[in-house]
């Protein structure tokens, strides 16, 4: 019997690691790429992302290593996504991840977790496409919605309360 791979697709928010520069064929502007020479590991890295003058995200990693001309390896990655009021709306966590500097693809190498103010989602692999601003989570995906009744209009959950 063929196996079926479950895929959950969601948009956490638009967390773009680096803005795509139209004159630059990579997802990271040349000035940013120069800050990460090949073969070097940087510790305690925090990279903010802005939309105009409004903070969108802060990427934090214990380490970032420039593997080659194409990839960055990140450990203990935490991405905090801010709403328009400057409050953290979502937090994305990956123990190990890899970022493709040319295509703008972020891919977890270990299970990932998304903490949102309305849900918690975990999965075996999380990917983020910065060109489309779409995240995907594959593998054993689990979503916990603590206040499900706010979203469902009860959907018959009153019957469960009477048992």
C-alpha positions in Angstrom: 0.0 0.0 0.0 1.5 3.3 -1.0 2.2 5.8 1.8 0.4 9.1 1.9 2.3 12.2 2.9 0.3 14.7 4.8 1.0 18.3 4.1 -0.3 21.3 6.0 0.1 24.6 4.2 -0.2 27.9 6.1 0.9 31.4 6.1 2.2 32.4 9.5 2.8 36.0 8.4 5.1 37.4 5.9 8.5 36.8 7.5 11.1 37.4 4.8 14.5 36.6 6.0 16.0 39.1 3.6 14.4 41.3 1.0 14.9 40.2 -2.6 16.9 42.8 -4.5 15.9 43.2 -8.1 19.4 43.9 -9.3 20.8 40.9 -7.4 20.1 37.4 -8.6 20.1 36.1 -5.0 17.6 36.3 -2.2 20.1 38.0 0.0 21.4 41.4 -1.0 25.2 41.3 -1.8 25.9 43.5 1.2 24.3 41.0 3.5 26.0 38.0 1.9 29.4 39.7 2.4 28.8 39.7 6.1 28.8 35.9 6.0 32.1 34.7 4.5 32.2 31.0 3.4 33.3 28.7 6.1 32.7 31.1 9.0 30.4 30.5 11.9 28.8 33.4 13.7 27.3 33.0 17.2 24.3 34.8 18.7 23.0 36.3 15.5 19.9 38.5 15.4 18.6 39.9 12.1 15.6 42.3 12.1 13.4 42.7 9.0 11.3 45.8 8.4 8.5 46.9 6.2 9.1 50.6 5.7 9.9 51.6 9.3 7.8 48.9 11.0 9.4 45.8 12.5 8.2 42.7 10.8 10.4 39.9 12.2 13.5 39.2 14.2 15.5 36.1 13.2 17.6 34.8 16.1 20.1 31.9 15.8 22.6 30.5 18.2 24.9 30.0 15.2 24.8 30.7 11.5 27.4 29.0 9.3 28.1 30.0 5.7 28.5 26.5 4.2 29.3 27.6 0.6 28.1 30.2 -2.0 24.6 28.8 -1.7 23.7 27.7 1.8 23.6 29.0 5.4 23.2 26.5 8.2 21.3 27.8 11.3 21.1 26.2 14.8 18.4 26.9 17.4 16.6 29.2 15.0 13.8 31.4 16.4 11.8 33.7 14.2 9.6 36.2 16.0 6.8 37.7 13.8 5.4 41.0 14.9 1.9 42.4 14.2 1.3 46.0 13.2 1.1 47.0 16.9 4.7 45.8 17.4 3.6 42.8 19.5 4.9 39.3 18.8 2.1 37.4 16.9 4.0 34.2 16.1 7.2 32.4 17.0 8.7 29.8 14.7 11.3 27.5 16.2 13.7 25.1 14.4 16.6 23.3 16.1 18.5 23.0 12.8 17.6 24.7 9.5 19.2 25.5 6.2 18.7 28.6 4.1 19.2 28.6 0.3 20.5 32.1 -0.4 19.7 32.1 -4.1 16.1 30.8 -4.0 15.2 32.2 -0.6 14.1 28.7 0.7 14.3 28.0 4.4 14.0 24.3 5.4 14.1 22.8 8.8 16.4 19.8 9.2 14.7 18.9 12.5 11.0 19.1 13.7 9.6 22.6 13.8 7.1 24.4 15.9 4.9 27.5 15.3 3.5 29.2 18.4 0.7 31.6 17.3 -1.6 33.5 19.6 -4.4 31.3 18.4 -2.7 27.9 17.8 0.4 25.8 18.2 1.6 23.7 15.2 4.3 21.1 15.1 5.6 19.0 12.3 8.6 17.0 11.2 9.7 19.4 8.4 8.9 23.0 7.8 9.7 25.0 4.7 9.4 28.6 3.9 9.5 30.1 0.4 10.3 33.8 0.8 9.5 34.5 -2.9 5.9 33.4 -2.4 5.7 34.1 1.4 4.2 30.6 2.0 5.2 28.1 4.7 4.6 24.4 4.5 4.8 21.8 7.2 5.1 18.0 6.3 5.3 14.8 8.2 3.4 14.2 11.5 1.7 17.6 11.6 -0.2 18.4 14.8 -2.2 21.6 15.4 -3.6 22.5 18.8 -6.2 25.2 19.0 -6.7 26.0 22.7 -9.9 28.1 22.2 -11.4 26.1 19.3 -14.9 27.3 20.1 -13.9 30.8 19.0 -13.3 29.5 15.5 -15.9 26.8 15.2 -19.1 28.4 16.5 -19.3 25.2 18.7 -19.9 22.8 15.7 -21.8 20.5 18.0 -19.3 20.7 20.8 -22.2 21.4 23.2 -23.1 17.8 23.0 -19.6 16.9 24.3 -20.1 19.1 27.3 -23.2 17.1 28.4 -21.3 13.8 28.5 
